[in-house]
């Protein structure tokens, strides 16, 4: 038996500093014995809860099922131990695979070499079993594995999502520096938006925040547009349980409803086109109104929830112009957004000083390789 079969315990990866929010989501999806950790959450789940979590989560990026845990002080021992796993119960002939790895504070120091040793063991074992080797596909593998070594303790896991769960499937078009879908979902979650007030993004870019707000309100699962998941390859995968879980989650999907307002705008016509295209990929979301307009020319946004991921200059350049624009946006919030609550994500923390407003709170949130901050502003 693999480790997850013995313990029923899994590990979900989340963006740094949203571990507690992620833990709350997992509990709501049926996880038990939930324990937040650094950039992730340990939890226990039966098969139904596991399938539900992978299908419905908005905040988790990956979910790992541990296959084997062992002390590991050398790549030679890593290879020898990995050769003992029954790999043919995890991957079928003709399927491709990929291995990700991370190593810290261990005698094995190079994560890529560790992944290569694991790959060699897996390929050698399967070649002996099948008479042929499986192929590696790092872009779109049929089966994904992970090797984690910390303080000479190794864990070989299967990714039961199959690929990063931030890839919802609706974002076919993007502009520069797009926000990860899971981070956008976390911002919507932290805003507490429940549909009682309009939700507005006046710098919507390719529309990720609007898409995630729509998915959340309409209870559309994060994996709704995907047709396969990594747990299909688990040796104990139960198709009947999966179909029952999927139907149960889908039964809770609801329309946006009369009077529930989500809208966005952007000064860049390409961004507006991308946002409209992405919304069209989500059932019913094409009804969301997107305008080509600068925020300076917008009518007042009163008594609303405002969510924004402004340009930040790290990836886009022109930092001084961005800083000036942030100052103008702060003035816009102050003078034209009475009674609204704004949630601004700054990819560059220095821009927080340019807004000219005092935040009600600040939370560090990672977005890809950026160490950004989410700030809440109350407009009176």
C-alpha positions as CSV (number, residue, x, y, z in Angstrom):
1,X,0.0,0.0,0.0
2,X,1.1,3.6,-0.7
3,X,1.4,6.0,2.2
4,X,-1.8,7.9,1.4
5,X,-3.7,4.6,1.5
6,X,-2.5,3.9,4.9
7,X,-3.0,7.3,6.4
8,X,-5.6,9.1,4.3
9,X,-3.4,12.2,4.6
10,X,-2.6,14.6,1.8
11,X,-0.9,17.9,1.2
12,X,-2.4,20.9,-0.6
13,X,-0.1,23.7,-1.9
14,X,-1.4,27.3,-1.6
15,X,0.1,30.7,-2.1
16,X,2.2,32.0,0.8
17,X,0.2,33.7,3.5
18,X,-3.2,32.4,2.5
19,X,-2.8,29.1,4.4
20,X,-5.5,29.9,6.9
21,X,-8.0,30.9,4.3
22,X,-7.1,27.7,2.3
23,X,-7.6,25.6,5.4
24,X,-11.1,27.0,5.9
25,X,-12.0,26.2,2.3
26,X,-10.7,22.6,2.7
27,X,-12.8,22.1,5.8
28,X,-15.9,23.3,3.9
29,X,-15.1,20.7,1.2
30,X,-14.9,17.8,3.6
31,X,-11.3,17.7,4.8
32,X,-10.6,16.7,8.4
33,X,-7.6,17.0,10.7
34,X,-6.6,20.1,8.7
35,X,-3.2,21.6,9.6
36,X,-1.9,24.7,7.9
37,X,1.9,24.7,7.2
38,X,4.3,26.9,5.2
39,X,2.8,27.4,1.7
40,X,0.5,24.5,2.2
41,X,-2.0,22.5,4.3
42,X,-2.0,19.0,5.5
43,X,-5.4,17.3,5.7
44,X,-7.1,13.9,5.8
45,X,-9.8,13.0,3.4
46,X,-11.8,9.9,2.2
47,X,-11.9,9.4,-1.6
48,X,-15.1,11.4,-2.0
49,X,-13.7,14.4,-0.1
50,X,-10.4,14.2,-2.0
51,X,-12.2,14.2,-5.4
52,X,-14.4,17.1,-4.2
53,X,-11.4,19.1,-3.0
54,X,-9.5,18.7,-6.3
55,X,-12.6,19.5,-8.4
56,X,-14.0,22.4,-6.4
57,X,-11.1,24.2,-4.7
58,X,-10.4,27.8,-5.8
59,X,-7.4,28.4,-3.6
60,X,-5.2,25.3,-3.8
61,X,-2.7,25.1,-6.6
62,X,-1.8,21.4,-6.2
63,X,-2.8,18.5,-4.1
64,X,-0.3,15.7,-3.4
65,X,-0.9,12.1,-2.4
66,X,2.2,10.8,-0.7
67,X,3.3,7.4,-2.1
68,X,6.4,6.8,-0.1
69,X,8.2,8.5,2.8
70,X,11.8,7.5,3.7
71,X,15.1,8.7,5.1
72,X,17.3,9.7,2.1
73,X,21.0,10.7,2.4
74,X,22.2,10.1,-1.1
75,X,21.0,9.9,-4.7
76,X,22.1,6.3,-4.9
77,X,19.7,5.4,-2.0
78,X,17.0,7.5,-3.6
79,X,17.3,5.5,-6.8
80,X,17.4,2.1,-5.0
81,X,14.3,3.0,-2.9
82,X,12.3,4.4,-5.9
83,X,13.0,1.1,-7.7
84,X,10.9,-0.7,-5.1
85,X,7.7,1.2,-6.0
86,X,5.1,-0.6,-8.3
87,X,5.1,2.1,-10.9
88,X,2.8,0.2,-13.2
89,X,-0.1,0.8,-10.8
90,X,0.4,4.6,-11.3
91,X,1.0,5.0,-15.0
92,X,-0.2,3.0,-18.0
93,X,1.6,2.1,-21.2
94,X,1.5,5.0,-23.6
95,X,1.0,7.7,-20.9
96,X,3.5,10.5,-20.4
97,X,4.8,11.8,-17.1
98,X,6.7,14.6,-15.4
99,X,8.5,15.0,-12.1
100,X,8.9,18.2,-10.1
101,X,11.2,18.4,-7.1
102,X,12.4,20.6,-4.3
103,X,15.3,20.0,-2.0
104,X,16.2,21.9,1.2
105,X,18.7,21.4,4.1
106,X,19.7,18.0,2.9
107,X,22.8,16.1,1.8
108,X,21.2,16.0,-1.6
109,X,21.5,19.6,-2.7
110,X,20.4,19.7,-6.3
111,X,16.7,19.4,-6.9
112,X,17.0,18.8,-10.7
113,X,19.5,16.0,-10.2
114,X,17.3,14.4,-7.5
115,X,14.4,14.5,-10.0
116,X,16.6,13.0,-12.6
117,X,17.5,10.1,-10.3
118,X,13.9,9.5,-9.5
119,X,13.0,9.6,-13.2
120,X,15.8,7.1,-14.0
121,X,14.5,4.7,-11.4
122,X,11.0,5.0,-12.7
123,X,11.9,4.5,-16.3
124,X,14.3,1.6,-15.6
125,X,11.6,-0.2,-13.5
126,X,9.0,0.3,-16.3
127,X,11.3,-0.7,-19.1
128,X,12.0,-4.0,-17.3
129,X,8.3,-4.5,-16.7
130,X,7.0,-3.4,-20.2
131,X,10.0,-3.8,-22.4
132,X,9.6,-0.1,-23.3
133,X,10.0,3.2,-21.4
134,X,7.4,5.9,-20.9
135,X,8.1,9.4,-22.3
136,X,8.5,12.6,-20.3
137,X,6.2,15.6,-21.1
138,X,6.9,18.6,-18.9
139,X,4.2,20.7,-20.4
140,X,1.1,18.5,-20.4
141,X,1.9,15.1,-18.8
142,X,-0.7,12.4,-18.3
143,X,0.7,11.7,-14.8
144,X,2.6,14.1,-12.6
145,X,4.9,13.3,-9.6
146,X,6.7,15.3,-7.0
147,X,9.8,14.7,-5.0
148,X,10.2,16.7,-1.8
149,X,13.4,16.3,0.3
150,X,13.8,18.3,3.5
151,X,16.4,17.6,6.2
152,X,17.2,14.2,4.5
153,X,13.5,13.1,4.7
154,X,12.1,12.3,1.2
155,X,8.5,12.1,0.1
156,X,7.5,10.8,-3.3
157,X,4.0,11.9,-4.2
158,X,1.5,11.9,-7.0
159,X,-0.1,15.1,-8.0
160,X,-3.8,14.2,-7.8
161,X,-4.7,17.4,-9.6
162,X,-2.5,16.4,-12.5
163,X,-1.4,20.0,-13.2
164,X,-1.6,23.3,-11.4
165,X,-5.1,24.1,-10.4
166,X,-4.7,27.8,-11.1
167,X,-5.2,26.8,-14.8
168,X,-9.0,27.0,-14.8
169,X,-9.3,26.8,-18.5
170,X,-11.1,30.0,-19.2
171,X,-8.1,32.3,-19.7
172,X,-7.4,31.9,-23.4
173,X,-6.2,35.5,-23.8
174,X,-3.9,37.4,-21.4
175,X,-2.2,40.8,-21.2
176,X,1.1,41.5,-19.5
177,X,1.7,40.3,-16.0
178,X,-1.6,38.5,-15.5
179,X,-2.6,37.6,-11.9
180,X,-2.8,33.9,-11.0
181,X,-6.3,32.6,-10.8
182,X,-5.8,31.2,-7.3
183,X,-4.5,34.5,-6.0
184,X,-7.4,36.3,-7.6
185,X,-9.8,33.9,-5.9
186,X,-8.1,34.5,-2.6
187,X,-8.6,38.3,-3.0
188,X,-12.3,37.8,-3.8
189,X,-12.5,35.5,-0.7
190,X,-10.7,38.0,1.5
191,X,-13.0,40.8,0.3
192,X,-16.0,39.0,1.7
193,X,-18.0,39.9,-1.4
194,X,-21.4,38.2,-1.3
195,X,-23.3,39.9,-4.1
196,X,-25.1,42.4,-1.8
197,X,-23.2,45.2,-3.4
198,X,-21.7,45.6,-6.9
199,X,-18.2,44.3,-7.5
200,X,-16.1,46.5,-9.7
201,X,-12.6,46.3,-11.2
202,X,-11.7,49.5,-12.9
203,X,-8.3,48.2,-14.1
204,X,-9.5,44.7,-15.1
205,X,-6.8,43.6,-17.5
206,X,-7.7,40.2,-18.9
207,X,-10.5,39.9,-16.3
208,X,-9.1,37.4,-13.9
209,X,-10.6,39.0,-10.8
210,X,-14.0,39.3,-12.5
211,X,-13.9,35.7,-13.6
212,X,-13.1,34.5,-10.1
213,X,-15.8,36.6,-8.6
214,X,-18.3,35.2,-11.0
215,X,-17.2,31.6,-10.3
216,X,-17.3,32.1,-6.6
217,X,-20.8,33.7,-6.5
218,X,-22.3,31.2,-9.0
219,X,-20.6,28.3,-7.1
220,X,-19.0,27.0,-10.2
221,X,-16.1,24.6,-9.2
222,X,-12.6,25.6,-10.0
223,X,-12.2,22.5,-12.1
224,X,-15.4,22.8,-14.0
225,X,-13.8,23.4,-17.4
226,X,-11.3,20.5,-17.0
227,X,-11.9,17.1,-18.4
228,X,-9.2,15.1,-16.5
229,X,-7.6,15.0,-13.1
230,X,-4.6,13.3,-11.7
231,X,-6.6,11.2,-9.3
232,X,-8.0,9.2,-12.3
233,X,-4.6,7.5,-12.2
234,X,-4.7,6.5,-8.5
235,X,-4.8,2.7,-8.2
236,X,-7.9,2.9,-6.0
237,X,-9.7,5.5,-8.1
238,X,-13.5,4.8,-7.9
239,X,-15.4,6.1,-10.9
240,X,-18.8,5.8,-9.3
241,X,-17.8,7.9,-6.3
242,X,-16.3,10.5,-8.6
243,X,-19.4,10.8,-10.7
244,X,-21.5,11.1,-7.5
245,X,-19.2,13.8,-6.1
246,X,-19.2,15.7,-9.4
247,X,-22.9,15.7,-9.7
248,X,-23.3,16.8,-6.1
249,X,-21.0,19.8,-6.6
250,X,-22.6,20.7,-9.9
251,X,-26.1,20.7,-8.4
252,X,-25.1,23.7,-6.3
253,X,-24.2,25.9,-9.4
254,X,-26.5,28.9,-9.6
255,X,-27.0,31.8,-12.0
256,X,-25.7,35.2,-11.2
257,X,-29.2,36.3,-10.5
258,X,-31.2,39.6,-11.0
259,X,-29.6,42.6,-9.3
260,X,-26.2,40.9,-8.7
261,X,-23.7,43.2,-10.4
262,X,-20.1,42.4,-11.6
263,X,-18.5,44.9,-14.0
264,X,-15.1,46.0,-15.1
265,X,-13.2,48.4,-17.3
266,X,-9.7,49.1,-18.6
267,X,-8.1,51.8,-20.7
268,X,-6.4,49.2,-22.9
269,X,-8.6,48.0,-25.7
270,X,-6.6,44.7,-26.0
271,X,-7.2,44.0,-22.3
272,X,-10.9,44.7,-22.7
273,X,-11.0,42.3,-25.7
274,X,-9.1,39.6,-23.7
275,X,-11.4,40.0,-20.7
276,X,-14.5,39.6,-22.8
277,X,-13.1,36.6,-24.5
278,X,-12.1,34.9,-21.2
279,X,-15.6,35.6,-19.7
280,X,-17.2,34.0,-22.8
281,X,-15.4,30.7,-21.9
282,X,-17.4,30.5,-18.6
283,X,-21.1,29.6,-18.9
284,X,-23.2,32.7,-18.4
285,X,-20.3,35.0,-17.6
286,X,-20.4,36.8,-21.0
287,X,-23.2,38.9,-19.5
288,X,-20.7,40.7,-17.3
289,X,-20.2,44.3,-18.7
290,X,-16.7,45.4,-19.6
291,X,-16.0,48.9,-20.8
292,X,-13.0,50.4,-22.6
293,X,-12.4,53.4,-20.3
294,X,-9.8,55.0,-18.1
295,X,-10.7,55.1,-14.4
296,X,-10.4,58.9,-14.5
297,X,-13.4,59.0,-16.9
298,X,-15.6,56.6,-14.9
299,X,-18.8,57.8,-13.1
300,X,-18.6,57.5,-9.3
301,X,-18.4,54.0,-7.9
302,X,-20.4,54.4,-4.7
303,X,-21.4,51.7,-2.1
304,X,-19.5,48.9,-4.0
305,X,-16.7,46.4,-3.5
306,X,-13.7,47.5,-5.6
307,X,-11.0,44.9,-6.4
308,X,-7.9,45.9,-8.4
309,X,-4.6,44.6,-9.4
310,X,-3.0,47.8,-10.7
311,X,0.1,47.8,-13.0
312,X,3.2,47.7,-10.9
313,X,6.2,48.3,-13.1
314,X,8.3,45.3,-12.0
315,X,7.5,43.4,-15.1
316,X,6.1,46.2,-17.1
317,X,8.6,49.0,-16.7
318,X,7.8,52.7,-16.6
319,X,7.8,52.6,-12.8
320,X,7.6,56.4,-12.3
321,X,4.5,56.6,-14.6
322,X,2.9,53.7,-12.7
323,X,3.6,55.5,-9.3
324,X,1.9,58.7,-10.6
325,X,-1.1,56.7,-11.8
326,X,-1.4,55.0,-8.4
327,X,-1.6,58.4,-6.8
328,X,-4.3,59.5,-9.2
329,X,-6.2,56.3,-8.4
330,X,-6.0,57.0,-4.7
331,X,-7.5,60.4,-5.4
332,X,-10.3,58.8,-7.5
333,X,-11.1,56.4,-4.6
334,X,-11.2,59.3,-2.1
335,X,-13.4,61.6,-4.1
336,X,-15.6,59.4,-6.3
337,X,-16.1,56.1,-4.4
338,X,-18.2,57.1,-1.3
339,X,-19.2,54.2,0.9
340,X,-17.1,51.7,-1.1
341,X,-14.5,49.3,0.1
342,X,-11.5,48.8,-2.1
343,X,-9.0,45.9,-2.1
344,X,-5.8,46.7,-4.0
345,X,-3.1,44.1,-4.7
346,X,0.3,45.7,-5.2
347,X,2.9,43.5,-6.9
348,X,5.5,46.1,-5.9
349,X,5.2,47.0,-2.2
350,X,6.7,50.4,-2.7
351,X,3.6,51.5,-4.6
352,X,1.6,51.1,-1.4
353,X,3.1,54.4,-0.3
354,X,2.0,56.2,-3.5
355,X,-1.8,55.6,-3.1
356,X,-2.1,58.4,-0.5
357,X,-4.6,56.5,1.7
358,X,-4.4,54.7,5.0
359,X,-5.2,51.0,4.7
360,X,-7.6,49.3,7.2
361,X,-5.3,46.3,6.9
362,X,-2.5,44.8,4.8
363,X,-1.8,41.1,4.0
364,X,1.3,39.7,2.2
365,X,0.2,37.6,-0.7
366,X,2.6,35.9,-3.2
367,X,1.6,36.0,-6.9
368,X,4.0,33.9,-8.9
369,X,7.5,35.2,-8.2
370,X,6.2,38.5,-6.8
371,X,6.1,39.2,-3.1
372,X,3.1,41.5,-3.1
373,X,0.7,42.9,-0.6
374,X,-3.1,43.2,-0.5
375,X,-4.5,46.3,1.2
376,X,-8.0,47.1,2.2
377,X,-9.3,50.7,2.1
378,X,-12.6,52.0,3.5
379,X,-14.1,55.0,1.7
380,X,-16.4,57.2,3.8
